[in-house]
Amino acid sequence: MNFYDRYCELCRQKGVKPHSRQTAELIGISNALSVRWKEGILPRSATLEKLSKFFGVSADYLIHGEGAAQLVNGDPELTEILQALAEREDLRMLFHVSKDATKEDVRIAARMIEELRKRGE
C-alpha cells in the first residue's frame, strides 16, 4: 500500500471522498493536490502535518505505513515519543528515573546529555 492508497483508505474511514472540494476544504489543502498524489507525488511537510491532524495518524504512517496508525491525543510528537519509549528500553529507564524529577532537574539532565552528545561527535 502506498501513500495514495493510505490517503484513500483514511478518507473512506472518515466518511469523506478523496477527491472532493469539501474534503480538501476540511483538511485545508488544494483540491488539485490529491490528483498529484494519485500520480505518485508525495505531499510536502506542511501538507503532511495537515493530513496527520485531520486523520489523526502519524506522518510516518501516511508516507511509509509505519509507526502508529492513530495519534495519541491527536499529537504527532507525543505519538513519536511514546513509540520510542515502547521500542527502546534505555529511554524507558531514563523516563522512569526522571518522571518524579523537578523541571530544573530535567533541564540540567537535558543539558548534560546534550554535552555528552557533543563530545561524542
C-alpha positions as CSV (number, residue, x, y, z in Angstrom):
1,M,0.0,0.0,0.0
2,N,1.4,3.4,-1.0
3,F,0.7,6.9,0.3
4,Y,-2.2,7.5,-2.0
5,D,-3.8,4.2,-1.1
6,R,-3.5,5.0,2.6
7,Y,-4.9,8.5,2.0
8,C,-8.0,7.0,0.2
9,E,-8.4,4.4,2.9
10,L,-8.3,7.1,5.6
11,C,-10.8,9.1,3.7
12,R,-13.1,6.1,3.5
13,Q,-12.8,5.5,7.2
14,K,-13.6,9.2,7.9
15,G,-16.6,9.1,5.6
16,V,-15.2,11.7,3.1
17,K,-14.4,11.5,-0.6
18,P,-10.7,11.6,-1.5
19,H,-11.1,14.0,-4.5
20,S,-13.9,16.3,-3.3
21,R,-13.6,20.0,-2.8
22,Q,-15.3,19.6,0.5
23,T,-12.7,17.2,1.8
24,A,-9.9,19.5,0.6
25,E,-11.5,22.4,2.5
26,L,-11.9,20.3,5.6
27,I,-8.2,19.4,5.5
28,G,-7.1,22.9,4.5
29,I,-5.5,21.9,1.2
30,S,-6.0,22.5,-2.5
31,N,-8.3,20.0,-4.2
32,A,-5.7,19.6,-7.0
33,L,-3.2,18.1,-4.6
34,S,-5.0,14.7,-4.3
35,V,-4.8,14.3,-8.0
36,R,-1.0,14.7,-7.8
37,W,-0.8,12.1,-5.1
38,K,-2.6,9.7,-7.3
39,E,0.3,10.2,-9.8
40,G,2.8,9.2,-7.1
41,I,3.9,12.7,-6.0
42,L,4.2,12.9,-2.2
43,P,2.9,15.9,-0.2
44,R,5.2,18.5,1.4
45,S,5.7,18.5,5.1
46,A,3.2,21.3,5.8
47,T,0.6,19.3,3.9
48,L,1.6,16.1,5.7
49,E,1.0,17.9,9.0
50,K,-2.5,18.9,8.0
51,L,-3.3,15.4,6.8
52,S,-1.9,13.9,10.1
53,K,-4.0,16.2,12.2
54,F,-7.1,15.7,10.1
55,F,-6.9,11.9,10.1
56,G,-5.3,11.5,13.5
57,V,-2.4,9.5,12.2
58,S,1.4,10.0,12.2
59,A,3.2,11.3,9.1
60,D,5.3,8.1,9.1
61,Y,2.1,6.1,8.8
62,L,0.9,8.3,5.9
63,I,4.2,8.1,4.0
64,H,5.6,4.6,4.9
65,G,2.7,2.8,6.5
66,E,4.9,2.6,9.6
67,G,4.6,3.9,13.1
68,A,1.4,4.4,14.9
69,A,-1.7,4.4,12.7
70,Q,-3.5,6.5,15.3
71,L,-2.1,9.6,17.0
72,V,-2.1,9.8,20.8
73,N,-4.3,12.8,21.7
74,G,-4.0,13.9,18.1
75,D,-0.4,14.9,18.7
76,P,2.3,13.6,16.3
77,E,5.2,14.5,18.7
78,L,3.6,12.7,21.7
79,T,2.9,9.7,19.4
80,E,6.6,9.7,18.3
81,I,7.8,9.9,21.9
82,L,5.6,7.0,23.1
83,Q,6.6,4.9,20.2
84,A,10.3,5.5,21.0
85,L,9.6,4.6,24.7
86,A,7.9,1.4,23.5
87,E,10.9,0.4,21.3
88,R,13.8,1.5,23.4
89,E,14.4,0.1,26.9
90,D,17.1,2.8,27.6
91,L,14.6,5.6,27.0
92,R,12.1,3.9,29.4
93,M,14.8,3.7,32.0
94,L,15.6,7.4,31.5
95,F,11.9,8.2,31.8
96,H,11.5,6.2,35.0
97,V,14.4,7.8,36.8
98,S,13.2,11.3,35.7
99,K,9.4,11.2,36.0
100,D,9.5,12.5,39.6
101,A,12.3,15.0,38.9
102,T,11.7,18.7,39.2
103,K,11.6,20.8,36.0
104,E,15.0,22.2,36.9
105,D,16.4,18.7,37.4
106,V,15.2,17.7,33.9
107,R,16.7,20.9,32.4
108,I,20.0,20.1,34.0
109,A,19.9,16.4,32.8
110,A,19.0,17.5,29.3
111,R,21.9,19.9,29.2
112,M,24.2,17.2,30.4
113,I,23.0,14.8,27.7
114,E,23.5,17.5,25.1
115,E,27.1,18.0,26.3
116,L,27.7,14.3,26.2
117,R,26.4,14.1,22.6
118,K,28.6,17.0,21.5
119,R,31.7,15.2,22.9
120,G,30.8,12.0,21.0
121,E,30.6,13.8,17.7
